[in-house]
Amino acid sequence: MSSVYYTLIEYLRWNTVKVNFEKADGTIREMRCTLKKELIPPPDKDPVNQKKVREINEEVVVVWDLDKEAWRSFRVDRLNAMEKCEI
């Protein structure tokens, strides 16, 4: 699964994407998201002084939701479809 995870992360760094996935409660959600630096907010903590650094979980992709303007995540194994979209 890790190759899918890293492929998704790399694609999200360069594109805005509409993903369709199944939430934990079984409902289907579509989300416009990205990891493009110019579209996400700057970190609210200084990485040098940050106490806890999270380990990478290759089962969960954390993205910036363009519509809700907030960080959201989805599980890689629940991803149904994705397509490049414009903002």
N, C-alpha and C positions, 0 to 999 in steps of 0.2 A: 504494500500500500504506500510505502514511502515515496516511490517514484511518482505516483499520482499526486501526492501531497506537494512535493517540490515542483512538479509541473504546474499545478494550480497556482502556487505562490508566485512563481516566476511570471506566469501569464498575467496575474492580477497586479504585479508591479508595473506593468507597461500598458495595461488596458483597463477600461471600465467594462464590467461584465454583468449580465443579468443571469442570476442563478435560480434554479428551481430545485427545491429540496423538501424532504419530509421532515417536519419538526418532531420532537420527542413525543408530542401528544398525538401524532399521526396525521395532523393537518399538513397540507401542502402550502408552501410559501414561495413567492418570487421576491427577489431582492436585487436591486441595482447596487453593485459594490465595487470596491477597488482597493489597491494598496499603492496607487501612484502617489509619490511623495508630494507633488504639488496639490493634491486633492484631499489629503488627510491632515488633521491638526498636528501641530508640533507636540512632542512629549510634554506632559505636565510635570515630569520629574526629571531631575538631572541623572542621566544614566550612570555617572561616576559615583554619585552618592546614594543611589537606590539600594535599599537594604536587601530586597529579595529579587532575584532574577528567575523568571519562570523557565522551566525546561520546555523544549519544543514537544508538543503532542502531535504526532503525525496523523492522528485520527480526527483532529479538529482544525478547521481553517478559521482564523480570526481575520475579519475584514472590516472596512469602513463602509457602513450603509449610507449611500448617497442621499436617500430620501429621508431617513430618520436622523441623519447627521449624528451617528453614534456608532460605537464599536459593537459588532455582532459576530456571531460565529455559527458554523454549521459543521456537521459531521461529514467527512469525505464519503463514507459508505451510504449516506442518505441523499447524496447529490443525484438528481434525476437528469438535469440538463443544464447547459450553460451556453450563452452566446454573447459575443461582443456587442456592446451597445454604446451609444453616444450619450453624453450628459446634457 
